[in-house]
Amino acid sequence: MDMSTSDPVRDELIKSNPMFRDLVHQHQTYEQRLVELAHLTYPNDDEQMEEVTLKKKKLLVKDEIYSIMHNFAVSH
């Protein structure tokens, strides 16, 4: 999720919806850790497994974020 571009729906939800705000924060945390893992020259088995797991979790969170955004946009 690109947080550098402005999105009025996302911005409004970040202000007004604590659950949405937490999901965005969680997504950013996963992304930061994935960047760290990507910079490892020789990741061990645990780090490789962590990367795979984080990618799946990040995708699930992203899907939830976009679902909330869609529902908000349709209802407003």
C-alpha positions in Angstrom: 0.0 0.0 0.0 1.5 3.3 -1.1 1.1 5.7 1.8 2.8 8.5 -0.1 -0.1 9.3 -2.4 -3.2 11.0 -1.1 -6.4 9.0 -1.0 -9.4 10.8 0.6 -11.1 7.6 1.7 -8.0 6.2 3.3 -7.2 9.5 5.0 -10.7 9.8 6.4 -10.6 6.2 7.7 -7.2 6.7 9.3 -8.7 9.7 11.2 -12.0 8.1 12.2 -11.5 4.4 12.4 -9.1 3.0 15.0 -9.3 -0.6 13.6 -8.4 0.7 10.1 -5.5 2.8 11.6 -4.2 -0.3 13.3 -4.3 -2.4 10.1 -2.4 0.3 8.2 0.2 0.4 11.0 0.4 -3.4 10.9 0.9 -3.4 7.1 3.7 -0.8 7.4 5.4 -2.9 10.2 5.3 -6.0 8.0 6.7 -4.0 5.0 9.6 -2.6 7.1 10.5 -6.1 8.3 10.3 -7.5 4.8 12.7 -4.8 3.6 15.1 -5.8 6.4 14.9 -9.4 5.4 15.4 -8.6 1.7 18.7 -6.9 2.5 20.1 -10.0 4.1 22.8 -11.6 1.9 22.4 -15.1 3.2 19.1 -15.5 5.1 18.9 -18.6 7.2 16.0 -21.0 7.1 14.1 -19.2 9.9 14.5 -15.9 8.1 13.3 -17.3 4.8 10.2 -18.8 6.6 9.6 -15.5 8.3 9.7 -13.7 4.9 7.1 -16.1 3.4 4.9 -15.8 6.5 5.1 -12.0 6.6 4.2 -11.7 2.9 1.1 -13.8 3.5 0.1 -11.8 6.5 0.8 -8.5 4.7 -1.4 -9.5 1.8 -4.3 -10.5 4.2 -4.0 -7.1 6.0 -3.9 -5.3 2.6 -7.1 -7.2 1.5 -8.8 -6.2 4.7 -7.7 -2.5 4.3 -9.1 -2.4 0.8 -12.3 -4.1 1.8 -12.9 -1.5 4.5 -12.1 1.3 2.1 -14.5 -0.1 -0.5 -17.3 -0.5 2.0 -16.7 3.0 3.3 -16.7 4.5 -0.2 -19.9 2.7 -1.2 -21.7 3.8 1.9 -20.7 7.4 1.7 
